[in-house]
Amino acid sequence: MALEHIRVTFLVRDDRGHLIRNLSKDDFVVLENGRPQNITLLEEQEVPINVVVMVDTSWSLQDLLKNAVDTAIDFFRGLENESAAVVRFSRTPELILDWDERPEDIRSLMAKVSSDGKTALYDSVIWVCRNVLKSRSGKKVIVLISDGIDTASKASFRDMIRVSRQEGITVYPIIYTNQFIQNYRHELGDREAPVRSNISRAFHRFVVGQNRFLEQTRRYGGRTIFSDAFVDLRQIYADIIEEMKSHYVLYYQSEARAEDESHEVRMFTRRIPGRIFVEFSQ
């Protein structure tokens, strides 16, 4: 029986969400329909990326709008050699800067942005997936600058994840936080704990909502980055952009038979505790 060579593209992250680099083929196990497969090649590659920088301009970020816009501007400038676009969103999304536009002064362009309306985060991400990124070839990424809370979408979080996965898009949320929020976040953990007597219900719902967003997004390959008022990110822009451009490409010899009803592929890391996120395979 002739063996078919299968190509899989993926990321590997540690339990904190950071990319694990410099792995070899001996660090992986590939199971196809439960049977170990022969890995013939593993490469770590940097690829061109298409990035949409999305900035939340809803009422919930009104006090932080200037810092959020500055973050979007800095990210866009860091993508000088990549394909990039900028979208603002509140109840509806708006394309501020298209792929082929490169203004001399993006700050003056973004100066027109103001805070308005509730947050349709899920609807806006879906709109970007279907209308801004869908036609792009190569690796597709959304950098989402927000507080992670949705107050107006018709779509659900699951809908947003399903559409982004269908389109092969990885979402990198940059979520507003501060030390008080972080302390309460860690106290809650994954539990649906009752509201403490000295905590408002609104604040409790806010942190619970962020925790759900964090837990669900980390399942799909994007690393959530928490930021204190969006002013502490400049030192990590280059690292984040480099990470977005990186992935592993693995080839293995498939023993799957044409008459097999199932064709399940599972991958694991040996020795190194990592989580594998498959982007696409062919």
N, C-alpha and C positions, 0 to 999 in steps of 0.2 A: 504493500500500500504506500503510495506516494505521500510524503509529509508536506503539509502546507505551512509556510512561514507567516506567522501572525505578528502584526506590529501593534504595540500598545503604548500610548502616551499618558504619563501620569506625574503626580507630585507626591512627595513623602514629607509629612510634617510630624513634629514631636507633639507631646501632650499640651504644650503651650501654644501650638499653632505655627511654630517657626519651621521654615524649610530645612530639611536634612540634606546636606550636600555630600558629594564625594563618595557615594556608595558604588559598589561593584556588583556584577551579576551574581556573585556568590552570596550576596546579602539578601537575595530574594528567592521565594518559592512561588511557582505558578502552578495552580491546579486547574485542569480542564475536565469538567464532569467528575471531579473528585480524584483524578489521576495526575500525578506529577508530570510536568512537561520539561523538555530540554531547552534551557535558555541559551540562545546562540550569541546574543549581542546585547549590551547595555551601553547607552551613551547618555551623557548629560549635555544638554544643548541650550543655547540661547536663541530665541526666535523673535522675529518682528512681532509687535503687538499693536492692537487697535484698542485704545482706551477712551471711554467716555467718563469724564469727571462730572458727577452729579452733586449739586449743592442744594441742600434743603433751605428754602427761603420762607417757610411757614411761620405762623405766629409763635409756635413753641420755641423757635430759635431766634426770636426777635432780639433779645439782649446779646446774643452771640453772633449776629449776622455778619458783622464786619470781620470777625475772626474766621468764620466759616468761609466767607468769600476770599479772604486772604489765603486760606489753605488751598482753595480751588485754584487760585492764581498761581501759587507756588508749585502745585503739582503740575499744572499745565506747562509752566516754564521748564520743569524738570523733564518733560516729555518732548523736548525740542526735536530730537531725532526720531521720534515715533509718530504714528498716526494717532491724532487725538481730537476730541470734540468736547464741548462743555454744554451741560444742560442744567437749568435751574428748575425747581419744582416746589409746589405747595399743593393746592388742590388739583392743578393740572401742570404738566411738564412743558417747558419751552426750550427749544434749541437756541442757545446763545451764540455758539461758535461751531460752525460746521467743519468737516474734515479738511477741506481745501482752503480754509481761511486761517491766515497767520498775521494777526494785527501787530503793528509795532508796539502798541501800548494796550495790552489786555486789561490793565487796571482801569483805564478810562471807559472801556467797554462794559466792565462789570460794575462800574460805579452806578449804573442805572438800576441795578437790582435792588429791590426793596422787599420787606417782609409783608406777606399778604396771604391770608387764608389758612384753612386747616391743612393737614398733611395726608396726601394720598400717596404714600411711599410705594406701596406694592403696585398700584396702578401705574405709577410713573416709571418704575423699573421695567415693568412689562412693556410699556410703550417704547422705552429705549431699546429693549431687546428686539422688538418687532419692527421698529421704524428707523432706528439709527445704526444698530449693529448687525442686523440680519444679513444685509448684502455684503458685509465685509468678509474678506478671506483671511485666513490665518488665525492667530490666537486673539480672543476677544475678552476684554476685561471691563468691569465697571468699578470705579472708585466712588464710593457712596459716602458723602459727608453729611451726617444727620445726627439726631438723637436716637434714632432707631425706633421711634414710636409712630404708628400709623393711626390716624383719626378719621379718615374719610374715604378709604379705598372701597370699591365694590369687590375687587379681587381679594383673596386671602394670601397669607404668607406662603402656603403650600402652592397656590397658583403661581406666585412669583418665582419660587424655586423650580417648579416644573417647567415653566417657560424658559428660564435662564439655562437650565440643563439641556432642554431640547435644542436650544440655539448654540450650545457649547460655550456659554459665557460664565466666567468666574467673577464673583462679586467680592470686593474688598471693602467692607464697611469701616469707616472711621467714625466712631461713636463718641459723643460728648460725655464726659464724666468729671468727677472731682473726688477728693479723698473721702468726703462724707458718703457719696454715692457708692464708692468702691467698698467702704467698710460695710455698708448695709447689704451690698450685693454678695459679699463673701459670707455674711451672716445668714442670708437666705439660702445660699447655695442653690441646689436644684429643687428645694422644697417649696410647696405652696404654703408658707408659714402665715399665721394670722398677723394682722397689723399690730405693731407694738403700740402701747398707750401713748408714747411720746412722738409717734410718727403719724403724719397725716395720711389719710387714705389715698389722696392724689399722688403723693410721693411714693407710697408703697406700690401702687399700680404702675407708676413710671418705672421703678427698678425691676419689678416682676416682668414687665413688658420687655425691657432691655435684656434681662436674663434669658427670656425665651428666644429673642432674636439672636443672641450670642450662641446659645446651645444649638439652634437649628442651622445657622449659617456655617458653623464649624464642621458640620457633616458634609458639606459640599465643596470643600477645597479652598474657600476663601478664608484669609486670616483676619479676624476682627481686631482693629487697633483702637484702643481707648485713648482719648486725648483730653487733657485738662484745658477746657475752653478753646481747643483748637489752636493753641499757641506754642505747643511743645513738640512740634513734628519736624521741624526743619532739618534736624540731624539725621532723621531716618528716611527722608524722601528717597535718596539714592538707593538705600537698601531695599525699600519696598519696590521700587521700579525694577531693580535687578532681579528681585524675587519673581515679579510678575512675568519677566521675560524668560525665566528658567523652567525647564522640565526635563524629565527622563524619557528616553525612548528605548523600549525593550522589544526584542524579537525572540520568539520561541517557536519551536517546531510542534505544530498541532497534530495530535493523533486522533482528532474527532472523526468519526465516520459519518458519511452522508446520511445513513439510516438512523443515526442517533436523534431521538426526539428532542433532547435538551442539549444546550451548548453553553454551559455555565462556566465562566472563567473567574477564578478567585486568586488574589495575590496577597502574599504575606512577606514581612521582613523577618530575616533570621537575626537572632542575637540583639539587634538594635530595635528598641521599642518605638516603632513608627506607625503612623496611619497613612494608608495609600489612598489617593484620590485619583481615579481614572478620569481623564478629560475626554478622550475619544480613542477608538481603536479601529483598525482596518486590516 
